[in-house]
Amino acid sequence: MNNFISRYTFFFFVSIVVTLSCKNEMTQKMVNKPTAMGRINAVVIIADKSMSESSMADTVSYYFESAYPVLTAEEPIFDIRYMTPQQVEGKPYSKELRTYVLIADISDTSSNTTRMLRKDMGEEKFKRALNDPAFTTSVGTDKWARGQLIIYVFANGLDKLAAAISKNFATISKRINQHDFKNLSATVFGIQDVNPELSKMVMDSFGMNIKIPGLYKKAIQKPNFLWVRMDNKEINQSLVFRKFKYLNKDQFKMDNIIKMRNEYGRQFIRTSSDSSYMSTNVIDLPTYEYTYIQNNAYTKEVRGIWETVNDFMGGPFVSYLLLNEAKGEIVFIDSFVFAPGKEKRDFVQQLDCIVKTASFPGVVKK
């Protein structure tokens, strides 16, 4: 009996030592890796040089560099650049970027990109990729650095590869945006984090939890109207809040949301010219709408371009209408950017990051 206990104790401690050793080895590997760096929306496309110079580059550009909706001047959804596997692995800096998309035609087994894919995926998954036409994407993290995302897109032949990019781009784009969100949030909230006074003001007046960054100030507060903004010499980022009783689903139509923003724009948003006011350009430029659930609240989003009547100011806006079902109310949030001569995509995304923190008390966030 004592021998049995001794053997059991021995094997028990051996198993603990082995487990801890494995964990320590994995931890040490992560500790030894540098932290990935790079801007949000920046994507390295890993591909063979021949592919980056072929019609496949047109397919990649069509999706990854399509116009971000909606800006006064065209800017791409992502800022892409190509690297071959040799270029990525040739310099330490090239392996320490945040986001990669590897694109491989796995029918070409001599391709360096295919070889990298095969090594990363392992033989079992690679064989599946060769034999299963539905298996065309995979995701990896922390390959060369901590906080790194690498998305693999592959298919057996160039035509099938182009189809795989087309089919999976929405999912790929969403995954990259999710990966960027932590860095985006750090940029938005920074050292000063949240302005508790403004966040409380929104809660008290509109019944909504939202994180207003510390650098934002109150511009105008009136009954059922709050305008907060962040100003510097070159950029103005604004958020406007209003609240309405929910009557019917027609309130969520695009025309009604544009009417809501034009009403307050005419009344409160003016320039140095007395006769000027903010309005929405729905004639010369496109306006897009999206419907989704945000933190369990039904939400309609409208994107377009604002401009001033009798003046020469303008920029992108994103309006949101959220349903507070428990109270029978809808909360209107309008975000808009004024940044003359500047690229505006990232500023729009920063405002969207703030709005995405909005939720109603008592509603479970999702």
C-alpha positions, 0 to 999 in steps of 0.5 A: 500500500505504501509503495502504491502511495509513493508511486502515485505521489511520484507520478503526481509531482512529475505531472505537475513539474511537466505541466509547469515546465510547459506553461513556463516555456510557452510564457517565456516564448511570449515574453521573448516576443516583441509587441506588435506595432503599427497604425490602425487600418494598416494591412500588410498583404503577404504574397508572391511578387508575381501575384502582386503584379498580376490581376489578383492585385486588382481583386485585392485593391477592389476590396481592401482599398475600396472607398470608406463610406462616406467622406468628402474625398475618397479614402480607402477602407484599409491602407495596404502594402505588399511584402513577399515572405522573404521581405517579411522574414528578412528584417525584424521590423517587418515581422513586428507589424500588427496586421497581415493578410496572407494570400496564397494559390495553394496549387503552386506548391513551389510558391514561397507564400504557399510554403509559409502557409503550409508551415503555419497551418500544418500538414493536416489543415493544408491537406484539407485546404487542397481537398475542401473547396469551402475551406479558404480562410484561417486566422492566426495570432502572435506569429512573430510578435504579441498583439499580432493578427494574421489572416490566411486566404487561400484556394486551389487556383487563382480564380478560386482565390479571387472568389475566396477574397470576394466571399470572405472580405466582409468577415475579414474586414470585421476581424481586422476592425475588431483587432484595431479596436483596442488601439483605436480606443486607446487613441480616443480615450488616451490618458484623460480617459472619460469626462465624467461630467459629460457622461453624467449629463448624457445619462441624466438627459437622455437615459443612456450610458456612454463614455465621453472622452476627457478632452471633450467639452460642452458646446451647447446644452438646451432642453432635449439637446446636447452638443459636445465637441473636441477642438484643436486648431485643425480638427473639430469632432462633434457629438449631438444628442437628442431624444424622442418618444418612440411612435412607430418604425417609420421613425427609423427611415433614412428620411426621418433621421436626416430630418432630425439632423437638419432640424437641429443643424438649422437651429444650433450649428452656425458659422461666423456668417449669420445666415449660415447653418448646417444641412445634409447634402442628399443631392450631390453625394451618396447617403448610406444606411445600416441596421444592426443591434448595438448592446441589445438596442435596435440601431439605425446608422446613416452616413453622408456629408454635411455642409453649411448653407451660405458658407463653405464648410463641410465634412462627413457625418454618421447619425445613429438612432437607438431604440430604448425599448424599456422606456418607449424612447429613441435616442438620436446621436449625430457625429460629425467631423470638420477637418479641412485639408485633412484625411478624415477616415480615422476621425470618423472611426474615433467618433464611432468608437465613442458611440459604440460604448452607448447602452441603456441601463438594465440592458445586457450589453452584447 
